[in-house]
Amino acid sequence: MHVKLNKPTTTSAVLTVTADKEELKSTREVVLKKLGKDVKVSGFRPGKAPLDMVEKQINQQLLQQEFLEEVIQQLYPKAAQDNSVRPVDRPEISIKAFVPFTELTFEAKVDVLGEVKLPDYKKIKMERKTAKVTKKDIDEVIENLRTQSAVKESVKRAAKDSDQVLIDFKGTDKKGKAIQGADGKDYPLVLGSNTFIPGFEEHLVGLKPGEEKTFDVTFPKDYGVSSLAGEKVTFAVTVKDVLAVKKPELTDEFAKTVGPVESLKQLREDIEKELLKEKQRQADLEYEGELVREITKKSKLEVPDSLVEEQIGRMLDELKQNLSYRGQTIKEFLESKGLTEDEYKKQELREQAEERVKGSIVLAEIAETENIQVTPEELEIRMQVLKGQYQDPQMQAELNKPEAKQNIASRMMSEKTVAQLASYAAK
């Protein structure tokens, strides 16, 4: 095999491969044997006839197609490896010369990973954050538990703070046009909880069941939906019911009803432990992400645009799925931001996608440098743990797919690499 390598850019390569006659001969025999299993030749059992006789029985167009696929599958990976080319996607193959089974030259165009120059990452130090739990944090959890255990009773009086009101509401803009996502029916809202837009709940205090009210609320300037940020919206609200909320007293008996504890003191201790565990987990994730970003920032690499586009596609799919859980479509989401899909990709996803891709490449490069590996035993244990967590048949089927196993192995490799980097950063 003769290979000529041309690199038009630092992230693309063109391999021109000319096959050796012996390679073509052996490939022809492999293909004929494979196709010959289904060919009937008089006087011979299936798969036992001489290859020359088998060839006469096979459609020549099919034979040449199978031959080309087989020989390219054999030669292209070897050509890439021998020339230190690291492809990041499937190559674009074009046949330049082909005399059936005796001569073949093909060209493979492919996006490649350019040179990655890592910093001296072992010298990058970063202090790990220690999570803390305050009395206020614990009190908030206990208050939520009291709210969940509260007894609610319909009353005929006017609503006051701490009551729950059941409302229908509809928001319109200054032109009287309904605003997507600013409406609801039978919506339960605890007055004084500050869970709604600032200024909304106060307007409902004093209303009785069956009463209606129209009022204006100005959305915060930093509101998540950019088209509503700082905008004045008119809400028409109907109070359908007012419920007095009676929360249980903070006693040892209450504590026993919400967990395997014997006292309120023990409940507070258990909550503190769980909060500390969760806060530390979050702090560790933020620390690791910051560490990887720092190392990536100090690394020198160029990434093919195809990898970034692929990552953008995955991020957009994740967004669509998350929106569907909230009952919103991607069209509604983009309209709320005043952007087209292409604009959203360019303005809000591209930079994040490029950062993620670079981080993944840097971690893979460090894993190779550090000789970090995931053993088959480690992977199997993780797979069994995941299967134990997800009993849904559909999820079980997803976990059994080869690509799922590959993705989990890749994630485990990243986890090991990040843990190694964290150990260097802490020293």
N, C-alpha and C positions, 0 to 999 in steps of 0.2 A: 504494500500500500504506500502510495506517495501522497503527501499532504502539503498544501501550500496555505499558509495562514496570512490573512490580511485583516487589520484592525482599523476600520474607518473612523471609529471614535474609541474613547477609553472604555465605553460600556457596550460595544458591539464587536462582533467578529464574523469573518467570512472564511469558512474552511472549504478549500477545493480539494476533493479527495479522488484520487485515481486508484482503482482497485487492481490488485495483482491477479494474474490469470488463475493461479492456484486457488486463491480465495474464492474466485467466482465459480470454479469447478466444484469445490467442496460445498459451496452454498447451493448450487444447482442440485447436487445429490441429496442434500438435506430436505429441500423443498419437494423434490420428486418423491422421496420416501413418505413425507407428510401427506401429500396429495394422493399418493398411491394406495394408502390404506382404504380409500373408498372407491378405488378403480378395479373393475372386474376384467381380468385377462384370462381368456380361455385356456384351460389346462393348468392354471396356477391358483393357489389359495390367495385370498386377499392379503396384500402386503408382501407377497413372496415372488412376484414376477420381476424379471430383469428391468432395470430402470429405463433402458432404451425402449422396451415394449410399453412400459407404463406411459412414457412421454408421448407416444403416438396416440394414446387414448384420451389425453388431457387437452382441454381447450387452451390453445397457445396464448391467448390474451390473458387468461386467468393465471397461467404458469408464469408469464413474464411479470405480471403484477405482484404475485406472491414472492417471486424471486427478488424483485427490486426492494420490496418491503423488508424481506429477510436480510439482504446484504447491507442495506442502509442501517438497520437496527444493530448489526454487528460492527460495522466500520465506523459509524459516526461517533459513538461513545469513546471508542479507542482513539480516534483521531483527536477528539477534544482533550482526553486525558494526556495523551502523549505531548500535546502542545500547551499544556497548562491552561486550558480554556475552561472557565467555570460558568456553564450556562445557567440562566435563571428561568428559562421557559423552553417550550418545544421549538426546535429549529424550523426554519422555512427552507424546505428542500426543493431544489430544481435540478433536473437531469440535464447535463451538458453534452454527454456523448454516451450512446448505448448501442453496442452490437450484442444481441442476445447471447448471454452466458460466456462471452469471451472478452468484452471490453466495457468498461463503465467508468464514467467521471461524473460526479455530482457535486453540487455546491450547497453548503449549509450556512444559512444566515441566522444568527442567533444573538439575543441580548445576553451580555455576560457581566459577571461581577468583576469590577476593576480591582486594582491593587488596594488593599486595606492596610493603612499604617496606624498601628495602635500606639497610644502613649504608654509611658511607663506606669501602667495602671496600679501596680503594687505600691506605688508611692503616693497614690491619691488617698488622702485621709478625709473622713467625714464622721462627725460625731453622731452616734445613734441617739434618737430621741426617746425619752422615757415617758410613757403615758401616765397621766394622773386622773384620779376620779375625785370630784368635789362633792360636798354635801348636797349642793344644788342638783347635781346629776342624779344622785340617788333619790332625792325628793321628787324629781320629775317622773322617774320610773314608778315610784310608789303612787304618785297622783294619777298616773295613767292606769295603774292597776285598780285604783279606787273607781275611776271613771268606768272602766270595763265591767266592774262588779256593781255599778250603781243601779238602783231601782228607778224606773222612769214612769211617771204617772201624768196622764193628760189633765190639764187644768183649763178653766174658762177665763182666768184672769189675764191681765196684760203680761207680756214677756219681760223678764228681767235678767240681769247678768247671772250666769251659771245655768239658766234654763236651756233646754234644747228646743229649737223650733224646726218644724218640718215645712219647707218652703218650695214654691215654684218661682223661678226667676228667669228674666230674659234681659240681656244687655243690648242696647242699640247705640249706634254712633250719632254724631250731630245731625246727620241727614235722615235719621230714623231707620237706618238699615240694620238688620240683625247682625250681631257679631258672632262669628263662628267660635264655639267653645265657651261663650259667655252666657250659657243658659243651662237650666237643669230643672228636673221635676222630682218631687218628693225628696228633696235634698235635706239631710239632717245636719243642723249646724248648732253647736254649743256657743251661746253668746258669751263673749269674754275670753274665748279660746284663742283669738287672734290668728285663726287658721285661714281666714278669707282675706280679700284685698283690704288694706288699711282703710278704715272709715266706713266699711260696709256694715259690720255687725252693729255698730252704734245706732244706725237708722232703724233697726228692728226692735230695739228696746222700747217697750210701751205698747206694742201692737198686740191685739187679741186674735184668737183663731177666727179665720174668715176675713180679716182685714187686709187691705191692699195698700201699697205705698210705692210712689215713684220718686226716685232721687238720683242725684249725680255723684259719681265717685271718680276721682282722678287716680289713674294707675301710677305706681311708683316709676321713677325714671329708669331704675335698673331692673324693671320687670323682665322676666325671661322671654316673653314674646315681644320682639322688637317693635312690631306694628302697633302694640298697645302701650308701650312704655311712654309715660308722661301724658297719655291721652285721657280726656274726660269721657266717661261712658255713662249713659242713662240706664238705670236698672228699674224694671217694673217687677215688684215682688208681691207674692200672695202668701200670707202665713196660713198654712192649712191646719197646723196643730201646735200647741204649746205644751211642753212636757216638763214638769218639775223633776229635777235630777237629785235624787237623794243618795249621796255617797256613804259607804260604810265607815264607821268610826275606825280610827287607827288603833287597833287592839291586837293582842296576841291571837285572838280568835279569827280576826280578819286575815292575819298572816298565814294561819293554818289553811285557809280556804284557797290561797293562791300558790302554794308551794309546799314541798315536803319539809316544813320547818315547824318548830315548836313555839317560836316567839317572834315578835316584831323585830327585836334586836338581831336575831339570826337571819331573818328575811333581809334586813338591810346589809348584813355582812355578805350574804349570798349574791345580792344585787351588785355590791361593790366588786366582788371577785369577777363576776361575769362582765361587768362594764369595763373593768381593768383589762381583762383578757381581750375583749373586742377592740378597745381603744389602742392597746399595744399592737394588735394585729394590723390595725389601720395605719398606725404610726410606722410600723416595720415596712409595710407596702409602700408608703410614701417615701421612706428613707431609701429603699431599694430602687424605686423609680428615679429618685433624684440622683442616686449614685450612678446608675446606668446612663442617665442623661448627661452627667458631668463627663464620664469617660467617652461617650459618643461625641460630645462637643469637642473634645481634645483629640479625637481620631480624625484621620484624613481618608475619606472615601467618597466615591461617586456612585450613585445608584441608578440603574436603568429606569427610565420612565415607566416601562411596562410593569415593574414591581410596584411602583407608587400607585399606578392606575388600578392594579389588582387590589391593593390595600384599600384604596378609596372605595372600590366596589364592595368590599367586605364591610367597611364601616357604614356604608349607605344601607346595606342589607340589615345590619344590626339595628340601625335607626328605624327602618321600616317596621321591623319586628316589635321593637319597644313601643313605637307609636300605636301599633295595632292593639297592644295590650291595654292602651289608654283610650282606645276607641277613636283614634285619629288616623287619617290617611296622610301619606307623604305630600299629597297635593295641598291639603289643608295646612300642613306644617309649613310648607314653602310659601304659601300665600300669606301666612301670618308674619313671615319674615320679609316678605316683599322681594323674594328672590326666585330665579329659575333654578332648576336642578343643576345646570352647568355652573351658574354663578355660585350656588351653595358649595359645590365641590371645590371650586377654585378658591373661594374666600374663606371657607371654614373647615374644609376637610384636607386639602392638599398638604398644608404645613404639618398637621398632625400625622398624616399618613407617611410623609417623608421621614419624620422623626421616628415613627414606629419601625419602619423598614430599616433605617440606619441602625437603630438599637438592636434589632434582631440580628443583623449582619455582624455587628461588633461582638455580640454575645457568642455567636457561632464561631467567630474567629478566636475569641478567648478560650472557648471550650476546646477547640483544636489545639491551641497553644498549651493549655493546661492538661491536655489528654483526659478531659472529663467525659465519662461515658455513662449511659444508662444500661444496666444489665437486663437481660431477658427476665430474670427473676423479679427485679424491681418493677419492671413494666407490668408483669403479670399480677403482682400484688396490687398495684394501683388500679388496674382494670377490674379486679375482683371487688375492690373497695367501692369503685364507682358503680358497678353493677348492683352492689348491695344497697347503695343509696337511691338508685332509680329503679323502682319496680315496674314502672310503666312499660308495657310490651314494645311500644314504639321507640322509647328511649333505649331499651335493651337492644333492639335491632340496629339502632344507630351506632351503639358502642361496639357492635360486632363487625362493623365495616372496617376494612383495612385502613382507609384514610383516617378514621377516628383513632385507631391505635397509633398511627404515625403522628397525628397531631398531639396526642397525649404524651408520646415519647419525646417529641420536640419540646413540649411545655416542661416536662421533667428535666430535660437537659438545661433549659433556661433557668429553672429553679436552682439546680445544682451550681450552675455557673455564677448566678447572682449571689448565692450563699458563700461561694469562694471569694468573690469580690468583696463582700461585706466583711469577711474575716480579715482581708488585707487592709481594708479601710479603717478597721477598728484598732489595728495594732499601732 
